Amino acid sequence: MVSDHNWQFVGKGTDTSPEIMVPRGKVTGGSSAINGQVFLRGVPEDYDGWAAQGNDEWAYTKLLPIFRRIETDTDYGNDDFHGGDGPIVMHRFARESWLPAQNAFNSACVSAGYREVWDHNHPDSQGVGPTPFNNPNGIRMSTNLGYLSESRHRLNLTIKANCHVQRILFDGDKAIGVQLESGGETFVAEGDEIVLSSGAIGSPHILMLSGIGPAAHLREIGIPVIHDSPGVGQNLRDHPTVWCTWRTKPEVELDGLAPRSQLSLRYTADGSELRNDMKISMQSFATERINRGGDRMVPLGIRMSTGIQLAAGAGHMRLQSTDPYQQPFLDYNYLKEESDRVRLRDSVRLCMQLADHPDFQTLIQECMEPPADALVSDDALDAWIAREVTTSQHISGTCKMGPDSDPMAVVDQYGKVKGVTNLRVADASVMPDCIRANTNVTSMTIGEHVAEFIQEGR
């Protein structure tokens, strides 16, 4: 069924997985209008890692003022690490509001040796505790509501809905405008500077349609090359995730209108040198996947979703045609790296261990996934994970920023597209790697930081 708010992309996870669903926001506010509303920052090492690759403007200490500026933290307010008067209002669920599955999850994690943490956005946080969300009182604070609602009155701002960008227009190597279609009419919007904020799928898609991308691929599709940029559409990063689901006992009430997730566990995998490279989120209302006939309001039980927060592997995207309405082919290329297979396998086993805690036994009737035969050996579990792995919806990195010494860098650290002028990208696609968190906060921060560069003439 066609959606008026979701692009409903699909992608390939592994050679054995069925087609995975890749939802992306098709509405003002982008994916912040349809995502899980998790308002979680990456760890400082994520951003310092970007800086170490030649993007010194993106060090954690330079981004912290932006993190603080964009939020109103209703729990911590204005202090060294939190903001109290920003456009995006966020909160954490208080202990007294935790649902039974969330309380059981917390107890199980503490019994397993993980510490309690009350602020996952503190730079030193690690352990189990309330997830930060930008949905106070059940109101989704998307960028549309948080930012545009305060700006729509400006005379220098025009918002035109239902427009589809076909390509960027150039005069030589200078971007001068975009060609759009709306209501069957094609027209041109010109500008002194063009800024793409179409997301980690849309921005590289538009660049390639416009002649900026891997030259051989563009010629194969039949697109004249404006600039040979081999990194466009490459370095596709994400958080591969699998779901462990339990059918609840008949007497356990499952309320689809209550918060479905309240707590998460961030931890470091055994043998890993990457702090907080794993995250498990507890779901108090689990449904079957939509592409398997599920309904978002018909529950199966409860679920733990576990994902690698800094995967070793990367995928790619490529054009399927010159038609701007045909989505690019998305190959997530999950689990090709041994370290990814080991971490995800061990995390599934950890979920099963947590579910054995006595507090879960009053809730759980039986395990639905993984099936018992998937747990008999590492090989069996790897095979099941390869079939079931899916996206955390945190695609990023497909127009990575970097210095001129990096041949795969698409933009410089100011968001300027290399090889052309008057064109920038400001969205999750410019991340050199995915951060160890949901991409919601960091995407807003990228927009803020690139806006600063534009104001400063950099």
Backbone hydrogen bonds, N-H to C=O, Kabsch-Sander energy under -0.5 kcal/mol:
donor,donor_aa,acceptor,acceptor_aa,energy
7,W,24,R,-2.7
9,F,22,V,-1.4
11,G,20,I,-2.1
12,K,330,L,-3.0
13,G,11,G,-0.5
20,I,11,G,-2.7
22,V,9,F,-2.9
26,K,5,H,-2.8
30,G,27,V,-2.4
32,S,29,G,-1.4
33,A,30,G,-1.8
34,I,31,S,-1.3
35,N,31,S,-1.4
39,F,132,P,-2.9
40,L,38,V,-0.7
46,D,43,V,-1.8
47,Y,43,V,-0.9
48,D,44,P,-2.5
49,G,45,E,-1.8
50,W,46,D,-1.4
51,A,47,Y,-2.2
52,A,48,D,-2.2
53,Q,49,G,-0.8
53,Q,50,W,-0.9
54,G,51,A,-1.9
55,N,50,W,-1.2
58,W,55,N,-2.2
59,A,56,D,-1.1
62,K,59,A,-1.0
63,L,59,A,-1.4
64,L,60,Y,-2.2
66,I,63,L,-0.9
67,F,63,L,-2.5
68,R,64,L,-2.4
69,R,65,P,-1.9
70,I,66,I,-2.1
71,E,67,F,-0.5
71,E,68,R,-0.7
72,T,88,I,-2.6
73,D,71,E,-0.5
73,D,83,G,-3.1
74,T,72,T,-0.9
74,T,90,M,-2.3
77,G,73,D,-2.2
79,D,77,G,-0.8
79,D,82,H,-1.7
85,D,71,E,-0.7
86,G,71,E,-1.5
88,I,70,I,-2.2
89,V,87,P,-0.7
90,M,72,T,-2.6
91,H,133,F,-2.7
97,S,94,A,-2.2
98,W,95,R,-1.7
102,Q,99,L,-0.6
103,N,99,L,-2.3
104,A,100,P,-2.4
105,F,101,A,-2.1
106,N,102,Q,-2.4
107,S,103,N,-2.4
108,A,104,A,-2.5
109,C,105,F,-2.5
110,V,106,N,-2.4
111,S,107,S,-2.4
112,A,108,A,-1.5
113,G,110,V,-1.4
114,Y,109,C,-2.4
117,V,128,V,-2.8
120,H,130,P,-0.6
122,H,119,D,-1.6
125,S,122,H,-2.0
127,G,266,R,-1.9
128,V,115,R,-2.4
129,G,264,S,-2.0
131,T,262,Q,-2.5
133,F,91,H,-2.8
134,N,37,Q,-2.3
138,G,135,N,-1.9
139,I,136,P,-2.0
140,R,138,G,-0.6
141,M,134,N,-2.6
141,M,139,I,-0.6
142,S,140,R,-1.4
146,G,142,S,-3.2
147,Y,143,T,-2.3
148,L,143,T,-1.7
149,S,144,N,-1.5
150,E,147,Y,-1.2
151,S,148,L,-1.5
152,R,148,L,-1.7
154,R,151,S,-2.1
157,L,154,R,-1.3
160,K,158,T,-0.6
161,A,159,I,-0.5
164,H,181,E,-2.5
165,V,163,C,-0.5
166,Q,179,Q,-3.2
167,R,179,Q,-1.3
169,L,177,G,-3.1
171,D,174,K,-2.8
172,G,170,F,-0.6
173,D,171,D,-0.5
174,K,171,D,-1.5
175,A,173,D,-0.6
175,A,421,T,-2.4
176,I,169,L,-2.6
177,G,169,L,-1.2
178,V,189,A,-2.5
179,Q,167,R,-3.0
180,L,178,V,-0.5
180,L,187,F,-3.0
181,E,164,H,-1.8
182,S,185,E,-2.8
185,E,182,S,-1.7
187,F,180,L,-2.3
189,A,178,V,-2.5
190,E,188,V,-0.5
191,G,176,I,-1.8
194,I,422,N,-2.7
196,L,194,I,-0.5
196,L,424,R,-2.8
197,S,195,V,-0.5
202,G,198,S,-0.9
203,S,199,G,-2.5
205,H,201,I,-1.7
206,I,202,G,-2.6
207,L,203,S,-2.4
208,M,204,P,-2.4
209,L,205,H,-2.4
210,S,206,I,-1.4
211,G,208,M,-1.5
212,I,207,L,-2.8
213,G,211,G,-0.6
213,G,227,H,-1.7
218,L,214,P,-2.4
219,R,215,A,-2.6
220,E,216,A,-2.0
221,I,217,H,-1.8
222,G,218,L,-1.6
223,I,218,L,-2.9
226,I,211,G,-2.7
226,I,224,P,-0.5
227,H,211,G,-2.1
229,S,213,G,-2.2
229,S,227,H,-1.0
232,V,229,S,-1.7
233,G,398,T,-2.7
234,Q,231,G,-1.8
236,L,315,G,-2.1
237,R,235,N,-0.7
237,R,396,S,-3.2
241,T,390,T,-2.5
242,V,306,T,-2.3
244,C,304,M,-2.8
245,T,243,W,-0.5
245,T,369,E,-2.1
246,W,302,I,-2.8
247,R,366,E,-2.4
248,T,300,L,-0.6
249,K,363,L,-2.4
252,V,249,K,-2.2
253,E,251,E,-0.6
255,D,253,E,-0.5
256,G,254,L,-0.7
258,A,255,D,-1.0
262,Q,282,M,-0.6
264,S,129,G,-2.3
265,L,280,I,-3.0
266,R,127,G,-2.5
266,R,264,S,-0.5
267,Y,265,L,-0.5
267,Y,278,M,-2.0
269,A,267,Y,-0.5
272,S,269,A,-2.3
275,R,273,E,-0.8
277,D,274,L,-1.0
278,M,267,Y,-1.8
279,K,307,G,-1.8
280,I,265,L,-2.4
281,S,305,S,-2.5
282,M,263,L,-1.9
283,Q,303,R,-3.6
284,S,260,R,-3.4
284,S,282,M,-0.5
285,F,260,R,-0.5
286,A,301,G,-2.8
288,E,298,V,-0.5
292,R,289,R,-1.7
293,G,290,I,-1.7
294,G,289,R,-2.4
298,V,295,D,-1.9
300,L,286,A,-3.9
301,G,286,A,-1.1
302,I,246,W,-2.2
303,R,283,Q,-2.2
304,M,244,C,-2.7
305,S,281,S,-2.3
306,T,242,V,-2.4
306,T,304,M,-0.6
307,G,279,K,-2.3
308,I,240,P,-2.0
309,Q,277,D,-2.8
310,L,277,D,-0.8
311,A,238,D,-0.5
315,G,236,L,-2.7
316,H,331,D,-2.4
317,M,233,G,-2.5
318,R,329,F,-1.7
326,Q,323,D,-1.7
327,Q,325,Y,-0.6
329,F,318,R,-2.9
331,D,316,H,-2.7
331,D,329,F,-0.6
332,Y,12,K,-2.9
332,Y,330,L,-0.7
333,N,12,K,-0.6
334,Y,13,G,-2.4
336,K,333,N,-0.7
340,D,337,E,-0.6
341,R,337,E,-1.8
342,V,338,E,-2.6
343,R,339,S,-2.1
344,L,340,D,-2.2
345,R,341,R,-2.3
346,D,342,V,-2.7
347,S,343,R,-1.8
348,V,344,L,-2.0
349,R,345,R,-1.9
350,L,346,D,-1.8
351,C,347,S,-2.3
352,M,348,V,-2.0
353,Q,349,R,-2.0
354,L,350,L,-2.7
355,A,351,C,-2.1
356,D,352,M,-0.6
356,D,353,Q,-1.0
357,H,354,L,-1.7
360,F,357,H,-1.9
361,Q,357,H,-0.8
361,Q,358,P,-0.7
362,T,358,P,-0.6
363,L,360,F,-1.8
364,I,360,F,-2.5
365,Q,247,R,-3.4
366,E,247,R,-1.5
368,M,245,T,-2.8
369,E,245,T,-1.8
374,A,371,P,-1.6
375,L,372,A,-1.5
376,V,373,D,-0.6
381,L,377,S,-2.2
382,D,378,D,-2.9
383,A,379,D,-2.1
384,W,380,A,-2.0
385,I,381,L,-2.8
386,A,382,D,-2.5
387,R,383,A,-1.3
388,E,384,W,-2.1
389,V,385,I,-2.6
390,T,241,T,-2.6
396,S,237,R,-1.8
397,G,428,A,-1.8
399,C,429,S,-3.0
400,K,397,G,-1.0
401,M,430,V,-2.1
402,G,411,V,-1.8
406,D,403,P,-1.9
409,A,406,D,-1.6
410,V,400,K,-2.7
411,V,400,K,-1.6
412,D,416,K,-2.2
415,G,412,D,-2.2
417,V,423,L,-2.7
418,K,410,V,-2.6
420,V,417,V,-1.1
421,T,173,D,-2.5
424,R,194,I,-2.6
425,V,415,G,-2.2
426,A,196,L,-2.9
430,V,427,D,-1.7
431,M,428,A,-1.3
437,A,435,I,-2.2
443,S,439,T,-2.4
444,M,440,N,-1.6
445,T,441,V,-2.3
446,I,442,T,-2.4
447,G,443,S,-1.9
448,E,444,M,-2.3
449,H,445,T,-2.7
450,V,446,I,-2.6
451,A,447,G,-1.9
452,E,448,E,-1.8
453,F,449,H,-2.0
454,I,450,V,-2.2
455,Q,451,A,-2.4
456,E,452,E,-2.3
457,G,453,F,-0.5
457,G,454,I,-1.1
458,R,453,F,-3.0
